[in-house]
Amino acid sequence: MTATKPSTPSTDPRAYPAIREAFRGYLHEDWTTEYADSEDAARAFRRDAAEDQSKAVAAEAKKLRAALAGMEVRDLRKLLGAGFGSGWRPSTAAEADRVLRILAGE
């Protein structure tokens, strides 16, 4: 029997359609005029989302947090902005993690 290596979650935005939709709806190019900060935008999503949408985003947010662990902030900014089609560019890795924790319902 051969041991299998645990798979690393993907950082490919196509693997996270619910997160992409949430980012485009709440962390779009004008999000800073609508929300106090990125965490406020994430909390607004949680308040507004239908239960099925909230569950889908929560599951994806948990996987994405694992995939982004240890990523440099410049790479996070590029991926979460252009890669996910949002206007959000987190200032720090901790900010990105906090937003994903809120979206995950943690």
JOQUIFEN-V624090 format. One record per run of one state. SS is the DSSP state (H for helix, E for strand, C for the rest). FROM is the first residue (numbers start at 1). TO is the last residue. If there is no record, write none. Layout:
BEGIN
[[SS:FROM:TO] [SS:FROM:TO]]
END
This chain:
BEGIN
[[C:1:12] [H:13:15] [C:16:16] [H:17:26] [C:27:30] [H:31:34] [C:35:37] [H:38:48] [C:49:50] [H:51:68] [C:69:72] [H:73:83] [C:84:92] [H:93:103] [C:104:106]]
END
